[in-house]
Amino acid sequence: MRNRSTRYIAAAALLGGLAWGSIPAHGAGKPQPTAHHIDMIYVTVMNTAVATSFNSGSFSYTPDEGNEYLTVKIGAVNKNDVQLAVNSGDFTLLNTSGSSIDANSQNIGTPFSDTVLDPNGSTQGTITYQVPKRAHMVTLRWSPQPSSSSERWPTASWAIHY
């Protein structure tokens, strides 16, 4: 399994060129900001890893022909003064043509779970996807679902090179 640095990357409307969990240079060698948020929930792509197979307990998993597993480790912190929900279903992986890639039913690492975060609470976990070996780039989109259908929240995206 290839695993890159655990340096933190946070979301804005779109941060391009993120490779293997490292923070890309932004002008004069300065890293891009790492503290972007939507409604005081700070979501960070902590790192990514690629594997051609993995074991879970006594089971071994192999991706479909021509694919490999891409695991994304995500962290979230509630910096609001009220409870806020974070759901794994709010994350979608998109290929370069914009089609969504379903999360794998089995996961490498501790799965990112649906949770309600208390004020100053945090969580982290992984979501694993099967991705084409030849593609080498996908976009992880976070589209939180507001509690009211009249609310509209922005989305955040990370370009992931693997």
C-alpha positions as CSV (number, residue, x, y, z in Angstrom):
1,M,0.0,0.0,0.0
2,R,1.4,3.4,-1.0
3,N,0.9,5.9,1.8
4,R,2.0,9.5,1.7
5,S,2.4,12.2,4.3
6,T,-0.1,13.0,7.0
7,R,0.1,16.8,6.4
8,Y,-3.3,18.4,6.6
9,I,-5.3,19.7,3.7
10,A,-8.6,21.6,4.2
11,A,-11.4,22.5,1.8
12,A,-12.4,25.7,0.2
13,A,-14.7,25.9,-2.8
14,L,-12.0,24.1,-4.8
15,L,-8.4,23.3,-4.0
16,G,-6.6,21.9,-7.0
17,G,-3.4,19.9,-7.4
18,L,-3.5,18.0,-4.1
19,A,-1.2,15.0,-4.3
20,W,-1.0,12.2,-1.8
21,G,-2.0,14.2,1.2
22,S,0.7,16.9,0.8
23,I,0.0,20.6,0.8
24,P,0.9,22.1,-2.6
25,A,3.0,25.3,-2.7
26,H,1.0,28.5,-3.2
27,G,3.1,31.3,-4.5
28,A,6.6,31.9,-3.0
29,G,6.7,28.5,-1.4
30,K,3.9,29.2,1.0
31,P,1.4,26.4,1.7
32,Q,-2.3,27.0,0.9
33,P,-4.5,27.7,4.0
34,T,-5.6,24.8,6.0
35,A,-8.6,26.2,7.9
36,H,-11.5,26.4,5.6
37,H,-15.0,25.4,6.7
38,I,-18.7,25.2,6.0
39,D,-20.9,26.4,8.9
40,M,-18.1,25.9,11.4
41,I,-17.4,22.3,10.5
42,Y,-13.8,22.1,9.5
43,V,-13.2,19.1,7.2
44,T,-9.7,17.9,6.3
45,V,-8.4,15.3,3.9
46,M,-5.6,14.0,6.1
47,N,-4.0,11.6,3.7
48,T,-4.6,9.0,1.0
49,A,-3.3,5.5,0.3
50,V,-3.5,3.2,-2.7
51,A,-3.6,-0.6,-2.5
52,T,-4.0,-3.5,-4.9
53,S,-5.6,-5.6,-2.2
54,F,-6.2,-5.6,1.6
55,N,-7.1,-7.9,4.4
56,S,-9.8,-7.4,7.0
57,G,-9.9,-10.0,9.7
58,S,-9.7,-13.4,8.0
59,F,-11.0,-12.0,4.6
60,S,-8.9,-10.8,1.7
61,Y,-10.2,-8.3,-0.8
62,T,-9.1,-7.7,-4.3
63,P,-10.5,-4.9,-6.6
64,D,-12.2,-5.6,-9.9
65,E,-9.9,-6.1,-12.9
66,G,-8.1,-2.8,-13.9
67,N,-8.9,-1.1,-10.5
68,E,-7.1,-0.5,-7.3
69,Y,-8.3,0.7,-3.9
70,L,-8.0,4.4,-3.0
71,T,-8.5,5.1,0.7
72,V,-9.1,8.7,1.9
73,K,-8.6,9.6,5.6
74,I,-10.9,12.4,6.6
75,G,-11.0,14.5,9.8
76,A,-13.8,16.8,10.9
77,V,-14.0,19.3,13.8
78,N,-17.1,21.2,15.0
79,K,-16.0,24.7,15.9
80,N,-19.7,25.8,16.4
81,D,-21.4,26.3,19.7
82,V,-24.1,23.8,18.8
83,Q,-24.1,20.1,17.8
84,L,-23.7,19.5,14.0
85,A,-23.9,16.3,12.0
86,V,-21.2,14.9,9.7
87,N,-22.2,12.0,7.5
88,S,-20.1,9.7,5.3
89,G,-22.8,10.0,2.6
90,D,-22.0,13.7,2.3
91,F,-18.7,12.6,0.5
92,T,-18.7,11.7,-3.2
93,L,-15.8,10.6,-5.3
94,L,-15.9,11.8,-8.9
95,N,-13.9,10.6,-11.9
96,T,-12.5,13.1,-14.4
97,S,-15.7,13.0,-16.4
98,G,-17.8,13.9,-13.3
99,S,-19.4,10.5,-12.8
100,S,-19.6,9.4,-9.2
101,I,-17.7,6.3,-7.9
102,D,-19.4,4.4,-5.1
103,A,-17.7,3.8,-1.8
104,N,-16.4,0.3,-1.3
105,S,-18.5,-1.9,1.0
106,Q,-15.3,-2.9,2.9
107,N,-13.0,-0.3,4.2
108,I,-9.3,0.0,4.9
109,G,-8.7,1.4,8.4
110,T,-11.4,2.8,10.7
111,P,-14.5,3.8,8.7
112,F,-15.6,7.4,8.7
113,S,-18.9,7.1,10.5
114,D,-22.1,9.2,10.6
115,T,-22.0,11.2,13.8
116,V,-23.3,14.2,15.6
117,L,-20.4,16.3,16.8
118,D,-20.7,18.2,20.1
119,P,-19.2,21.7,20.2
120,N,-15.4,21.4,19.8
121,G,-15.9,17.7,19.1
122,S,-14.0,15.9,16.4
123,T,-14.0,12.7,14.4
124,Q,-11.9,11.0,11.8
125,G,-12.0,7.9,9.7
126,T,-11.5,6.5,6.2
127,I,-13.6,5.9,3.1
128,T,-12.3,3.4,0.5
129,Y,-13.2,3.4,-3.2
130,Q,-12.3,1.3,-6.2
131,V,-10.7,3.5,-8.8
132,P,-9.2,2.8,-12.3
133,K,-5.4,2.2,-12.2
134,R,-5.0,4.3,-15.3
135,A,-6.9,7.4,-14.2
136,H,-4.6,8.8,-11.4
137,M,-6.9,11.7,-10.6
138,V,-10.3,12.0,-8.9
139,T,-12.2,14.6,-7.0
140,L,-13.6,14.1,-3.5
141,R,-16.6,16.4,-3.0
142,W,-18.1,17.2,0.3
143,S,-21.8,18.3,0.0
144,P,-23.2,18.5,3.5
145,Q,-27.0,18.2,3.7
146,P,-28.6,21.0,5.7
147,S,-31.2,20.2,8.3
148,S,-33.8,22.3,6.5
149,S,-34.7,21.9,2.8
150,S,-34.8,25.7,2.5
151,E,-31.1,26.0,3.4
152,R,-28.4,25.8,0.7
153,W,-24.9,24.9,1.8
154,P,-21.8,25.2,-0.5
155,T,-19.8,22.2,-1.4
156,A,-16.0,21.7,-1.0
157,S,-13.8,19.7,-3.3
158,W,-10.3,18.2,-3.3
159,A,-8.4,17.1,-6.4
160,I,-6.6,13.9,-5.4
161,H,-3.8,12.5,-7.5
162,Y,-2.9,8.9,-6.9
